[in-house]
Structures are given as C-alpha cells and as structure tokens.
Amino acid sequence: YVVSSGARRSHGVQGFRVIVQSSVTLEHVNLRIETFLDSVKNMLVSMPDDIYVKQRESFTIKKVEIPKKMHNQGNKWWNEITTHQYCFERPRLEVDVIKSLEREDILKFYEHYISPHSLYRRKLSLHVVPSPIAKQQSSTTIEKDDNMLGVDAGSDDEEIDDGVKGERLVEVEFTPQSVQELTKQKPIADIPLVEEIVEIEKALSKALSVAEPDSKVIQENMVKEEKPLALPQVCETDTY
C-alpha cells in the first residue's frame, strides 16, 4: 500500500498529484482521492491561526534550505537553464510571496483549481492494472476468500467494508514458474539467415569488381534476380 501527494510542474504546467497503489478497484481509489480533496476545505477553515502561521513558516524554511548534495543544487540550476527562465533566485522570491499569503488566498486557490466542485478544475487520471496472467492467477483464489468473508459469490450488490461493492480480498502467491510466464514473450520478427546475407554480399562484391562500363548493367541484373530481403516486423506498444 503506497500513498503520496505533492505539487508537480511539467513543461510550464503546474498541478497537484496524488499517487495511490492498492489492491482495491480503481473506482474505489478514485472515490477516496476525491473524498480526500473534498475534505481539504474543512481542514483549512477549521485550522487555528497559530497552526496556520507555523505551517507557513515551516514551508518558507524548507524553500530556502541549502541542498545537502551538490547534484541537487545542480539540478535546480539546470532546470532554470533548460526551461529558459534563468531565475536562479527563485526560492528567495517564492518565500517573499508565501509570507504574504493569507488563509483566504489559499481558500480561493483551492475553490478554483483543486475542489471537486469547481467548474475550472482539470483532472488527468492514469491507471496501471495487472497483466492478464496475474489476473488469471488471482481468480483461482476468489472462491476461498468468499468463504472466509462469508459472502455469496453471486451477490455483486452487497456492500463490504467501507462501502466497497463486490470487493473481495485476494492473496496471490507468485512462483518462479509464474514469473517466467510473465516475462516470456514470443518473437516479433524472423531474422534473415546468415547464409542468405553472405550470398548477397558475395554477389554485390563480384558485381563491383567488374569493369566500370559493364558494372551498371550487371548491377541491374543482380537487382532483378535478387530476392527481396525480409525485414523484421516491429510491434511497438506503449503501456502506462
């Protein structure tokens, strides 16, 4: 179970990112993320003033903290160069802005960009699911888990644990054979035989060794008689 969140900046676009790795369904994960984002407003409103000031001060201290490693400082400067912004004093300038932010400013920003009820919010959701082989293996343990939970396998509308419909806990054991099946792939192309390539090279070298006036004629004959070389077929798949 893995959960993380934070700001993300990419190609001039800034956003708030939430990463969750879990065994429950994708629909349930999305629901919990939206529930968390919806609860942020209540947290901001009910936060005492002294706690808000301490949070703001700790964030400013973190902004101007000196990097502990040389490559961390180099990455910050290199990012300014690659983005053509050259704002090498960015941390200090950001601290000046953060110190001027009040609670009302944070709430306005939240209502406009982050709140699930905002008309201006834009959301990108990326899902990574197990491979078909892993799913097939996990399906063999569902019946045992149904008996343990006391749930009828045919009732998909029954609510289990926190309102998750039809969700069942599944424990999968991977063996060395199953790992080999996951990594096993069929060849996507037939590589030409070495003997065929050698024959073609000999024919070309023989044609080039002939006198210059007759070389063009011989090369044309060789092209006509030569069998086309079977190039490998490429299958490109992007998986996210």
N, C-alpha and C positions, 0 to 999 in steps of 0.2 A: 504494500500500500504506500503510494508516494503522492505527496501534495506539495505544490509550490506555487507562488504567485509573485508578481512584481511588474515593474514598468518595462516596456520593450520599445526600442527605437530601431527602425529599419528603413533605409532609403528615404529619409525625411518624414516617415510616418511613425507617430508615437501611439502607443496603446497600452492597455493593461492586460497582462497574460496570466492565465490560470492553467496549471498542468496537474492532472489527476490520473494516476494509474491504479486501477482497481479491478476486482473480479466481477463486479456487478455490471448491469447492462449500461449501454451508452446513454439511453434515455434517462436512466436514474442519475447518472453522473451529471448530465446537463441540467437536470432539475435541481440537484443540490448546489451546483455552481450558481444558478440563477437565484436560488434562495439565499445563498451567502451574499451575493451582490445586493440583493434587496434589503438585507439586514444592515448594510453599512450605514445607511442614512440614520437609523435609530441609534447606532453606536456613536455617530458624530454628534447628534443632537443631545444625547444624554451624557456625553463626556464632560467631566468637570473642567473648569477653566484652567486650574493649575496643571492638570494632566495634559491638556492640550498644549500649554506652553512648554512643558517638559518634552513632549513628543516633538514639537517644532525645533527646540534647541538641540536635541539629540540628532535630529536629521541634518541640521546645519553642520554640526561637528563631524558627522560622517562624511559630508560632502567635501570638506577641506582636509580630510585625513590624508597624511602623506603615505603614498604607496609603500608597502613593505618590500616589494621586489622591483628590480629595475625594469623588467619586461612589462609590468603593469603600467608604469609611467609611460613607457614607450608606446604601449597600445593606445593610451589616451591621446597622445600627441599624433600618432599615426592616423587615428580616426579623424582628427581635425584636418589632416592633410588630404586624406582620400575623399572626404566629403567637401573639400574646397571651402571650408568655413574659417579655418585658421584662428579659431577663438581659443587660444591657449590659456586664457584666464577664465574659462567657463565656470569652474567650480566656485570661484570667488563671486562672480556675477550672479550665479544662481543662489548663493547664500543671501545676497542682498535682497533678492526678490522673495525668497522663502520667509525671511524675517518680517516682511510687510504683509504676509498673508494672514487674514483673519478667518475665523470659523465660517462666517457667511460666504467668503470666497470659495472655500473648499466645498461647501454645500451646493453652491451654484454650479461649480465644475462637475460635481457628482450628478446633479439632476440633468445636466445637459449631455454628458458623454458616457456615463457609466450606468446609470439607473436603468433597470429592465423596462421601465415605463416611459423612457424618453423616446421621442419621435426622431431624434437626431443621432441616436446611437447606431453604430455599425459593428456587426459581430461576425467573426470568422471562426468556425469550429472545425477542427481536424480530428478525425477518428482513426485510430490504429487498432485493428482487430486481429485475433489469432489466425494462423493459417488453417486451411481446411483439414489438414492431418491432425492438428492439435484439437480442433473441434470434434472430429470423429472419435478421438481417444477419450475426450471428456464426456461424450454422450453415453459411454458404456457405464459410467458411474452414477448416472442420474437416478436410476431405479433404487439403488442402495440409499442415496441421500433422501429420496422421497419417503422411504420407510423410516429413516432416522428422524425426519422432521414431522412425520405424521401427516403428510399432505397427500391428497389424492392427485395422481399424475394427470388425470383428465380435467381437473378444475383449474383453468388458467386465470379465473377471475378472483381467486382467493388472495387476500392481502397477507403478506408475510413480512414482518419486521420493518417497521417504519414506512409502511405504505407501498412497498415494492411488490407489484403484482406479478405472480408467477415466478418470482426469483428463487432459485434454489442454490444452496451452497454446494460446490463441486470441487473435489480434491483430486488432482490429476498427478499421477506418478510417471515420470519420463524415464525410459530405459535407454541404454546405449543404442538398441536397435531403432527406437523411435527417433532418436536424434539423427541417426544416419538417414532415415527416411525423409526427415525434414530438409536435410542438406543435399539429398540426391536429386540431380537434375538430368533430364535427357539431353543429348547433344542437339544443338540447334542448327548444325550445318555439317555437311560432308566435305572434309578436306580433300583436295585433289591428291592423287597418288604421286609419290616421289618419282616413280618411273616415268610417268607422263610428263612431268616438269623437265626431267633430264632430257627426254627425247625432243621436246620443244626447244630447249636451249641448244642442243646439238644442231638441229635443223637451222636455227637462226644464225649460229656461228658459221655454218657451212655456206649459207647464203651470203653472209657478209664477206667471206673470203674470196668470192668470185670477182672478176674484173668489174670495174666501175660501170662501163656501158651496159653490161648484162645484169647488174645487180637489181635494178628496179624490176625487170621482168621476172627474175627468179623470186624476188620477194613477193610480187603479186601472186605468183603461182602458189607459193607457200601459204599465203593468207587464204587463198581459195580452198586449198586442200586441208589446211589445218583445222582440227576440231575445236569448237569453241570451249574455252576453259570454264568449268563450272565454278562460279563464285559462291562462297558460303552465304546462306540467307541469315540475316541478322534480325533478331527479335528483341526489341527494346521495350522494357516495361518499367514505368515509374510507379512505385508503391509508397504511399505515405501512411 
